[in-house]
Amino acid sequence: GEEVAQTPKHLVRGEGQKAKLYCAPIKGHSYVFWYQQVLKNEFKFLISFQNENVFDETGMPKERFSAKCLPNSPCSLEIQATKLEDSAVYFCASSQFGSGGYEQYFGPGTRLTVT
Amino acid sequence: QQQVKQSPQSLIVQKGGISIINCAYENTAFDYFPWYQQFPGKGPALLIAIRPDVSEKKEGRFTISFNKSAKQFSLHIMDSQPGDSATYFCAASILLFSGGYNKLIFGAGTRLAVHP
C-alpha cells in the first residue's frame, strides 16, 4: 500500500500482560523503524530492520521487548510483561533502499495503555 | 553527542505572521535534517528536509535555513494559518553506506498555535 499501516489503534493491557503491535510498511520499502513517543512528546528510537534483518537495535530494552519483520507478513513489536512505563504511542516508519528515496514515512501509531 | 535541541517549546503566532522554530545539533556526522508536523492523534508527517550542502530550501510557505558552521537549522512558516497549528519536530540522521538513512534523532517538539 501507499501508507504505513499499524494495528491495533489502541491497546490496553494490565501490568505484566503481553502486548503485540503490528506494522505493514509501504510496499517496496526495505527499511522499517519503530519509535516510542511518550507523554511529553519525546520520540525514542527502538529498532530498525533492513528487510527481515535487524539493522539497529540500540534502543531496544532487550529484556522485555522483541521485534520481527518476516517475509510476506506485517512486522511486529512485542512487549512481554508490560510495565506502567511502557504506556506510550508506538510508531512504525518505513523508507526505501538506495539513493533518492530516503524519507521516513510514519504510520498512525498504536496507543498502548498499561494499567 | 546524539542530541538535537529544539526551541521554543511553544509558540503563539497571529494569522499571517511568520513562525520560526530553531534546532541545534552536536554530531557533525549528521547529514540529513527533516522537519515533521504532527497533529493530535496522528503520526508525524514529513514537511520538508535539507542536506548540509545547501543553506536554504523552500517549499511553498515552508523554508529551512541551515547554518553548517553553527550546527543550527530552523524552520520558517510564512503567512501562518490556523490550520498550521500542530506540533513540529526537527530531526537529524546519518546517511548509510548502503543507501537510505539511519534512525531519526528527534528534537523535543514545538507546539505551534496560530490565532485567527
Interface residues (C-beta under 8 A of the other chain):
Chain A: V4 S30 Y31 F33 Y35 K40 N41 E42 F43 F45 S48 Q50 D56 G59 F91 A93 S95 Q96 F97 G98 S99 G101 Y102 E103 Q104 Y105 F106 G107 P108 G109
Chain B: Y32 P34 Y36 K42 G43 P44 A45 L46 A49 T87 F89 L95 S98 G99 G100 Y101 N102 K103 L104 I105 F106 A108 G109
